[in-house]
Amino acid sequence: MATKKTGKGPGPAPLDPKVVKKLLDLLSTDNEFRRLFKKDANAALVQAGYKPPAATKALTTGLTATATAGACLQMGAGDSIATKESIARDRAKLEEAMSLPFSFRCPAALLAS
C-alpha cells in the first residue's frame, strides 16, 4: 500500500522515557526550571536531555521546518503551569501521555486548572 505524501514534515517523535522522567523530576521540584519551561519549553527539554531533531525540508513547499517536542509543549501566554504537587501526583498519567507522539498541544495535566 502506497503512502500519501502530504508535503508536511514528520511530526515530533515521542520523548525518550529518560527525558520524560528528568523533565517531570525537575517540574515537580525546581522553581527555576519551572520558570524556564514556562518561558522556553524547548530550552527546558534540552536541559532535561532532549535532543531536538535536525530540520527537514517540507516535500511540497521546500521550506525548512521541524516540529519539535519543545514547540508542542510550549505554553501559551495566559497558561499557568500545574503545581509541583499536582505534577508529582499525576506523574504516571503524564509519563503515559508523553510516551505518545505529540499533538501540538501541551498535555492538560501540565496546565493549572
Secondary structure, 3 states (H helix, E strand, C coil): CCCCCCCCCCCCCCCCHHHHHHHHHHHCCCHHHHHHHHHCHHHHHHHCCCCCCCCEECCCCCCEECCCHHHHHCCCCCCCECCHHHHHHCHHHHHHHCCCCCCCCCCHHHECC
